[in-house]
Amino acid sequence: MKQLSLQDKIIDNVKKIHMIGIGGSGMCPLAEILHTKGYILTGSDNNESDPLKRVKNLGIKVFMGHKGENVENAELVVYSAAISKDNPELLRAAELGIPTMERSLLLGALTRKYDNVIGVCGTHGKTSVTSMITQILILNKCDPTAVIGGKLPLINSNGIAGKSETMVCESCEFVDTFLQLSPDITVLLNIDNDHLDYFKTMENLVSSFTKFVSSGKLCYVNGDDELSVTACNNAKVEKVTFGFNKSNDYYADNIEKGKYGFSFDVYKNGEKIIDLALHIPGHHNILNALSAFAVAYDMGVSADGIKDALEKFTGAGRRFEFLGEFNGFCLADDYAHHPTEITATLTAAKNLSYNNVIAVFQPFTFSRTALLKDEFIKALSIADKVILTPIMGSREINTYGISSEDLAKGLKDVCIVDGFSNIADKIIETAKENDIVITMGGGDIYKAAYIVKERLG
């Protein structure tokens, strides 16, 4: 029996919920789950978007713009971390004594409504693996609920509300958000030096992953990643390992480079189960697919059913997402915003048959850029040409004295361009036939790619 929190008691005793920023990619799946469970929802947002259309199509009333009166019939108000404390709807809720709940707390409460919650964590690959597991379960008629950090093309959404007791949940370590969740099964992909502005030390970071893994009964862990194994061993839970090393419970062997990605054989305890041919590039996606395979196979999904679903998987939105060919060059977009992810993405691109790899990178947060400056330079050096944008500070003030010029100093064929329209011009001017251009970053650099697509499509 999962231990109930104050948030659980609140959502068990209310019927009418108002969601501020309901069209956000993190809020939309939660709205869908609540709607399916019979809650009466309203929401507000400032911008039209695909997730907002999805919410409206469910028949949920949405107010455009934030006004105090929007919350007056609600018994609970839910808001995302992006909503400021002086939001008029939050202020009005406080005046009326309506309880409020941040999105991650609501997600945590919802994980306690399902008997089989799969929490996918790790510094890199969470969205891809959550998407893979979800796709396997949907295509094999397991009817899961899912909350994903990116768009899964199969459902054209960041989540889905199913009727089974299985929930697949991307579990993010940022400011310990994942500690709100109550998984039954955890998947630990890797632990790398990210979010150290919050965690301060790698020991603290590993300790948080241990706490998360401890909240489940079983952990699927990357047996080749030392820190992940340490975190899992410290949690003292049952574990299943996956990786390239043959000492793992599940491992990949006979790996070959294909046109769209790698093909390999899946082994469990030394016995071959099946072969897989991925349609997503990158060596790292072998591990991602292997972890998803292991979880689904142990749940009882057939090997053939998993193979079919994984071979149809073409990536989550913004995860090496091919946007098309224009003027003879290929255009792709990727969420890579950490040196390890950039290295994986650019290495994957170099392994494809293009003449030049052109990286268009938007550094995301001053703290990460300052802390990992040398690692960023090394990772970006894999590309043949680099277009940098100014640093997107997001929630931070630049107290670090860091700028994109500091990255550019360590790179050869590089330029810095500001403004998405100007970046699109530079891409069109730079890219030649049989080159690949990849826009990368955790912010909104994808907008430049879509301008290119619009102009040349």
C-alpha positions as CSV (number, residue, x, y, z in Angstrom):
1,M,0.0,0.0,0.0
2,K,1.5,3.4,-1.0
3,Q,1.8,5.9,1.7
4,L,-0.7,8.8,1.3
5,S,0.4,12.4,1.5
6,L,-1.5,15.7,2.2
7,Q,-1.8,16.1,-1.6
8,D,-3.5,12.7,-1.9
9,K,-6.0,13.6,0.7
10,I,-6.8,16.9,-1.1
11,I,-7.4,15.3,-4.5
12,D,-9.5,12.5,-2.8
13,N,-11.8,15.2,-1.4
14,V,-12.3,17.6,-4.3
15,K,-14.1,17.3,-7.6
16,K,-13.5,20.7,-9.3
17,I,-9.9,21.5,-10.3
18,H,-8.6,24.6,-12.1
19,M,-5.2,24.3,-13.9
20,I,-3.1,27.4,-14.5
21,G,-1.1,27.0,-17.7
22,I,-3.2,23.9,-18.7
23,G,-1.7,24.0,-22.3
24,G,1.8,23.4,-21.1
25,S,3.4,20.1,-22.2
26,G,3.7,19.0,-18.6
27,M,0.2,20.0,-17.6
28,C,-1.7,18.6,-20.6
29,P,-1.2,14.9,-19.8
30,L,-2.2,15.5,-16.2
31,A,-5.4,17.2,-17.3
32,E,-6.2,14.2,-19.5
33,I,-5.7,11.8,-16.6
34,L,-7.8,13.9,-14.2
35,H,-10.5,14.2,-16.9
36,T,-10.6,10.4,-17.4
37,K,-10.9,9.9,-13.6
38,G,-14.0,12.0,-13.6
39,Y,-12.8,15.4,-12.2
40,I,-14.5,18.5,-13.5
41,L,-11.7,20.7,-14.9
42,T,-11.2,24.2,-16.0
43,G,-7.9,25.8,-17.2
44,S,-6.3,28.9,-18.3
45,D,-3.4,29.7,-20.7
46,N,-1.9,32.7,-22.5
47,N,-1.1,30.9,-25.8
48,E,-2.7,28.6,-28.3
49,S,-0.8,25.4,-28.8
50,D,-1.3,21.7,-29.9
51,P,-1.6,20.5,-26.2
52,L,-4.2,23.2,-25.6
53,K,-6.2,22.0,-28.6
54,R,-6.0,18.5,-27.2
55,V,-7.3,19.7,-23.8
56,K,-10.2,21.7,-25.5
57,N,-11.1,18.6,-27.6
58,L,-11.8,16.7,-24.4
59,G,-14.5,19.3,-23.6
60,I,-12.5,21.0,-20.9
61,K,-13.4,24.7,-20.5
62,V,-10.3,26.9,-21.1
63,F,-10.0,30.6,-20.4
64,M,-7.5,32.5,-22.5
65,G,-5.5,34.8,-20.2
66,H,-5.1,34.7,-16.4
67,K,-7.8,36.4,-14.4
68,G,-8.7,36.1,-10.8
69,E,-12.4,35.2,-11.5
70,N,-11.3,32.1,-13.4
71,V,-10.6,30.1,-10.2
72,E,-13.8,31.1,-8.3
73,N,-15.7,27.8,-8.8
74,A,-12.6,25.6,-8.1
75,E,-12.0,23.5,-5.1
76,L,-8.3,23.1,-6.0
77,V,-5.9,25.1,-8.1
78,V,-2.9,23.4,-9.8
79,Y,-0.1,25.4,-11.3
80,S,3.2,24.7,-13.0
81,A,6.7,25.8,-11.8
82,A,6.7,28.4,-14.6
83,I,3.8,30.3,-13.0
84,S,4.9,33.3,-11.0
85,K,3.8,33.8,-7.4
86,D,2.0,37.0,-8.3
87,N,-0.2,35.3,-10.9
88,P,-3.7,36.8,-10.4
89,E,-5.3,33.4,-10.3
90,L,-3.0,32.2,-7.5
91,L,-3.6,35.4,-5.6
92,R,-7.3,35.0,-5.9
93,A,-7.2,31.4,-4.8
94,A,-5.3,32.5,-1.7
95,E,-7.9,35.2,-1.0
96,L,-10.7,32.6,-1.2
97,G,-8.8,30.0,0.8
98,I,-8.7,27.5,-2.2
99,P,-5.9,25.0,-1.8
100,T,-3.1,25.2,-4.4
101,M,-0.8,22.5,-5.6
102,E,2.3,22.7,-7.8
103,R,2.3,20.3,-10.8
104,S,5.0,17.9,-9.5
105,L,3.0,17.3,-6.3
106,L,-0.1,16.5,-8.3
107,L,1.8,14.1,-10.5
108,G,3.1,12.5,-7.3
109,A,-0.4,12.0,-6.0
110,L,-1.5,10.6,-9.4
111,T,1.3,7.9,-9.3
112,R,-0.3,6.7,-6.1
113,K,-3.6,6.0,-8.0
114,Y,-1.9,3.2,-10.1
115,D,-0.7,-0.2,-9.0
116,N,2.1,-0.5,-11.5
117,V,4.1,2.8,-12.0
118,I,7.3,2.7,-14.0
119,G,9.5,5.7,-13.2
120,V,12.2,6.4,-15.8
121,C,15.1,8.4,-14.4
122,G,18.7,9.3,-15.3
123,T,20.6,12.4,-16.5
124,H,20.2,11.5,-20.2
125,G,17.6,9.5,-22.2
126,K,14.6,9.7,-19.9
127,T,12.2,11.1,-22.6
128,S,13.4,8.5,-25.2
129,V,13.0,5.5,-22.9
130,T,9.7,6.7,-21.4
131,S,8.5,7.1,-25.0
132,M,9.8,3.7,-26.1
133,I,8.1,1.9,-23.2
134,T,4.9,3.7,-23.8
135,Q,4.9,2.9,-27.5
136,I,5.6,-0.8,-26.8
137,L,2.7,-1.0,-24.3
138,I,0.3,0.9,-26.5
139,L,1.0,-1.2,-29.6
140,N,0.7,-4.4,-27.6
141,K,-2.7,-3.4,-26.3
142,C,-1.6,-2.9,-22.6
143,D,-3.5,0.4,-22.5
144,P,-1.0,2.4,-20.3
145,T,-1.3,5.9,-18.8
146,A,1.9,7.9,-19.6
147,V,3.5,11.2,-18.8
148,I,6.4,12.0,-21.1
149,G,8.8,15.0,-21.3
150,G,8.5,15.2,-25.0
151,K,5.9,14.5,-27.8
152,L,5.5,10.9,-28.8
153,P,4.6,10.9,-32.5
154,L,2.4,7.7,-32.1
155,I,-0.1,9.7,-30.0
156,N,1.0,13.2,-31.1
157,S,1.1,14.2,-27.4
158,N,3.2,14.3,-24.2
159,G,0.9,11.7,-22.5
160,I,-2.1,9.5,-22.6
161,A,-4.7,8.3,-20.1
162,G,-5.2,4.6,-20.4
163,K,-7.6,2.2,-18.5
164,S,-5.0,-0.2,-17.1
165,E,-3.2,-0.1,-13.8
166,T,0.1,0.7,-15.6
167,M,1.5,4.2,-15.6
168,V,4.8,5.1,-17.3
169,C,6.3,8.3,-15.9
170,E,9.3,10.4,-16.9
171,S,11.0,11.2,-13.5
172,C,13.2,14.3,-13.5
173,E,15.9,14.8,-10.9
174,F,15.9,18.6,-11.3
175,V,15.5,20.2,-7.8
176,D,14.6,16.7,-6.6
177,T,11.2,16.8,-8.3
178,F,11.2,13.0,-8.8
179,L,11.1,12.5,-5.0
180,Q,7.4,13.4,-5.1
181,L,6.7,10.3,-7.2
182,S,5.8,6.8,-5.9
183,P,7.1,4.3,-8.5
184,D,6.8,0.5,-8.3
185,I,9.5,-0.1,-10.9
186,T,12.4,2.3,-11.6
187,V,14.6,2.5,-14.6
188,L,18.0,4.2,-13.9
189,L,19.7,5.0,-17.2
190,N,22.8,7.0,-16.1
191,I,24.1,9.6,-13.6
192,D,26.1,12.5,-15.0
193,N,27.3,15.9,-13.7
194,D,24.2,18.0,-14.3
195,H,22.1,20.4,-12.1
196,L,25.1,20.9,-9.8
197,D,24.0,24.4,-9.1
198,Y,21.3,22.7,-7.0
199,F,23.0,19.4,-5.9
200,K,26.4,21.0,-5.3
201,T,28.3,17.7,-5.3
202,M,28.1,14.4,-7.2
203,E,27.6,12.6,-3.9
204,N,24.4,14.6,-3.3
205,L,23.2,13.8,-6.8
206,V,23.9,10.1,-6.4
207,S,22.1,10.2,-3.0
208,S,19.0,11.7,-4.6
209,F,18.9,8.9,-7.2
210,T,19.3,6.4,-4.4
211,K,16.2,7.9,-2.6
212,F,14.2,7.8,-5.8
213,V,15.2,4.2,-6.6
214,S,14.4,3.2,-2.9
215,S,10.8,4.2,-3.4
216,G,10.3,1.3,-5.8
217,K,10.5,-2.5,-5.4
218,L,12.6,-3.2,-8.5
219,C,15.2,-1.2,-10.4
220,Y,16.4,-1.7,-14.0
221,V,19.8,-0.2,-13.9
222,N,22.6,0.5,-16.5
223,G,25.1,-2.1,-15.2
224,D,27.9,-0.4,-17.2
225,D,27.4,3.0,-15.4
226,E,29.3,3.0,-12.1
227,L,27.4,5.8,-10.4
228,S,24.1,4.3,-11.4
229,V,25.1,0.9,-9.9
230,T,26.3,2.6,-6.7
231,A,23.0,4.5,-6.4
232,C,21.0,1.3,-6.9
233,N,23.1,-0.8,-4.6
234,N,22.7,1.8,-1.9
235,A,18.9,1.6,-2.3
236,K,19.0,-2.1,-1.4
237,V,16.2,-3.0,-3.9
238,E,16.0,-5.9,-6.3
239,K,17.8,-5.0,-9.5
240,V,18.0,-6.1,-13.1
241,T,21.0,-4.9,-15.1
242,F,21.3,-4.0,-18.7
243,G,24.2,-2.8,-20.8
244,F,26.9,-3.8,-23.3
245,N,28.9,-5.9,-20.9
246,K,28.0,-9.6,-21.0
247,S,27.9,-9.7,-17.2
248,N,24.6,-7.8,-17.3
249,D,21.2,-9.6,-17.1
250,Y,20.2,-8.1,-20.5
251,Y,22.9,-7.2,-23.0
252,A,23.3,-6.2,-26.6
253,D,25.7,-8.1,-28.9
254,N,26.5,-8.5,-32.6
255,I,26.1,-4.7,-33.0
256,E,26.1,-3.4,-36.6
257,K,25.7,0.0,-38.1
258,G,22.5,0.3,-40.2
259,K,21.1,3.1,-42.5
260,Y,18.9,4.6,-39.8
261,G,20.5,3.3,-36.6
262,F,22.2,0.2,-35.2
263,S,21.0,-3.4,-35.4
264,F,21.9,-5.8,-32.6
265,D,20.9,-9.0,-30.8
266,V,19.2,-8.9,-27.4
267,Y,20.5,-11.4,-24.9
268,K,19.0,-12.3,-21.5
269,N,21.2,-14.3,-19.0
270,G,23.4,-15.4,-21.9
271,E,20.6,-16.6,-24.2
272,K,19.6,-14.7,-27.4
273,I,16.0,-13.6,-27.3
274,I,15.6,-11.7,-30.6
275,D,17.4,-9.3,-33.0
276,L,16.5,-5.5,-33.3
277,A,17.1,-3.0,-36.1
278,L,16.5,0.6,-34.7
279,H,15.3,3.5,-36.8
280,I,16.9,6.1,-34.5
281,P,20.7,6.9,-34.8
282,G,23.2,6.8,-32.0
283,H,25.1,4.2,-30.0
284,H,23.3,5.5,-26.8
285,N,19.9,4.5,-28.2
286,I,21.0,0.8,-28.1
287,L,21.0,1.1,-24.3
288,N,17.8,3.1,-24.3
289,A,16.1,0.4,-26.4
290,L,17.6,-2.4,-24.3
291,S,16.2,-0.9,-21.1
292,A,12.7,-0.5,-22.6
293,F,12.9,-4.1,-24.0
294,A,13.9,-5.5,-20.5
295,V,11.0,-3.7,-18.7
296,A,8.4,-4.8,-21.3
297,Y,9.7,-8.3,-21.6
298,D,9.6,-8.9,-17.9
299,M,6.0,-7.5,-17.8
300,G,5.1,-10.4,-20.2
301,V,5.0,-8.6,-23.6
302,S,6.2,-10.9,-26.3
303,A,9.6,-10.4,-27.8
304,D,8.1,-10.1,-31.3
305,G,5.6,-7.5,-30.1
306,I,8.5,-5.4,-28.5
307,K,10.6,-5.8,-31.6
308,D,7.7,-4.5,-33.8
309,A,7.1,-1.5,-31.6
310,L,10.8,-0.5,-31.2
311,E,11.5,-0.9,-34.9
312,K,8.5,1.5,-35.6
313,F,9.9,4.0,-33.1
314,T,11.4,7.0,-34.9
315,G,12.2,9.1,-31.8
316,A,10.4,11.4,-29.4
317,G,9.9,15.0,-30.4
318,R,13.2,17.0,-30.2
319,R,15.2,13.8,-29.7
320,F,17.2,13.6,-33.0
321,E,14.0,14.5,-34.7
322,F,14.4,14.6,-38.5
323,L,12.5,17.6,-39.9
324,G,13.1,16.9,-43.6
325,E,15.4,17.6,-46.5
326,F,15.7,21.2,-47.9
327,N,18.0,22.4,-50.7
328,G,19.7,19.0,-50.5
329,F,20.7,19.2,-46.8
330,C,19.0,17.4,-43.9
331,L,17.6,19.3,-41.0
332,A,17.2,17.8,-37.6
333,D,16.4,19.0,-34.0
334,D,17.6,17.7,-30.7
335,Y,17.0,18.6,-27.0
336,A,20.8,18.0,-26.2
337,H,21.8,20.7,-23.7
338,H,24.6,18.9,-21.7
339,P,28.0,18.0,-23.1
340,T,27.3,14.3,-22.8
341,E,24.1,14.6,-24.8
342,I,25.8,16.9,-27.4
343,T,28.6,14.3,-27.8
344,A,26.1,11.5,-28.3
345,T,24.0,13.5,-30.8
346,L,26.9,14.8,-32.8
347,T,28.7,11.4,-32.8
348,A,25.4,9.8,-34.0
349,A,25.3,12.3,-36.8
350,K,28.9,11.7,-37.8
351,N,28.1,8.0,-38.1
352,L,25.5,8.8,-40.8
353,S,26.6,9.3,-44.4
354,Y,26.6,13.2,-44.6
355,N,29.4,15.4,-45.8
356,N,29.4,17.9,-43.0
357,V,27.7,18.0,-39.6
358,I,26.6,21.6,-38.7
359,A,25.7,22.1,-35.1
360,V,23.4,25.1,-34.2
361,F,23.7,25.3,-30.4
362,Q,21.8,27.5,-27.9
363,P,23.6,27.3,-24.5
364,F,21.0,26.8,-21.8
365,T,21.5,28.4,-18.3
366,F,24.6,30.4,-17.3
367,S,25.5,28.1,-14.4
368,R,25.7,25.0,-16.6
369,T,27.6,26.8,-19.4
370,A,30.2,28.2,-16.9
371,L,30.6,25.0,-14.9
372,L,31.0,22.8,-18.0
373,K,32.6,25.3,-20.5
374,D,35.5,23.1,-21.4
375,E,33.3,20.0,-21.8
376,F,30.9,22.0,-24.1
377,I,33.9,23.1,-26.3
378,K,35.1,19.5,-26.6
379,A,31.6,18.2,-27.4
380,L,30.9,20.9,-30.0
381,S,34.3,20.3,-31.6
382,I,32.9,17.0,-33.0
383,A,30.8,19.1,-35.5
384,D,32.4,20.4,-38.7
385,K,30.8,23.8,-38.3
386,V,29.2,25.5,-35.3
387,I,26.6,28.3,-35.1
388,L,26.2,29.5,-31.5
389,T,23.4,31.7,-30.1
390,P,23.7,33.9,-27.0
391,I,23.2,31.9,-23.8
392,M,19.5,31.5,-22.8
393,G,19.5,32.3,-19.1
394,S,16.1,30.8,-18.3
395,R,15.5,31.2,-14.6
396,E,19.0,32.6,-13.9
397,I,20.9,35.9,-13.7
398,N,24.4,35.9,-15.2
399,T,26.5,36.2,-12.1
400,Y,29.1,34.0,-13.7
401,G,30.4,36.4,-16.3
402,I,30.0,33.7,-19.0
403,S,29.0,34.3,-22.6
404,S,28.9,32.3,-25.9
405,E,32.1,34.1,-26.9
406,D,33.9,32.0,-24.2
407,L,32.8,28.9,-26.1
408,A,33.6,30.3,-29.5
409,K,37.2,30.9,-28.5
410,G,37.8,27.2,-28.2
411,L,36.2,26.3,-31.5
412,K,37.5,26.5,-35.1
413,D,34.7,27.0,-37.7
414,V,32.3,29.0,-35.5
415,C,30.1,32.1,-35.5
416,I,27.6,33.6,-33.0
417,V,24.2,34.7,-34.4
418,D,21.4,36.3,-32.4
419,G,17.7,36.1,-33.4
420,F,15.9,33.1,-34.9
421,S,15.3,34.7,-38.2
422,N,19.0,35.6,-38.5
423,I,20.0,32.1,-37.4
424,A,17.7,30.6,-40.1
425,D,19.4,32.9,-42.7
426,K,22.8,31.6,-41.5
427,I,21.7,28.0,-41.7
428,I,20.5,28.4,-45.3
429,E,23.7,30.3,-46.3
430,T,26.0,27.7,-44.7
431,A,24.4,24.3,-45.4
432,K,25.4,22.6,-48.7
433,E,24.0,19.5,-50.4
434,N,24.4,16.3,-48.3
435,D,25.1,18.2,-45.1
436,I,23.1,17.7,-41.9
437,V,22.1,20.6,-39.7
438,I,21.1,19.9,-36.1
439,T,19.6,22.6,-33.9
440,M,20.4,21.7,-30.3
441,G,19.5,23.1,-26.8
442,G,17.1,22.9,-23.9
443,G,15.4,26.2,-24.8
444,D,13.6,27.3,-27.9
445,I,16.3,27.0,-30.6
446,Y,13.9,24.6,-32.5
447,K,12.1,27.8,-33.6
448,A,15.1,28.6,-35.9
449,A,14.7,25.1,-37.5
450,Y,11.0,25.7,-38.1
451,I,11.7,29.0,-39.8
452,V,14.1,27.2,-42.2
453,K,11.5,24.6,-42.8
454,E,8.9,27.3,-43.5
455,R,11.1,29.2,-45.9
456,L,12.4,26.2,-47.9
457,G,9.5,23.7,-47.5
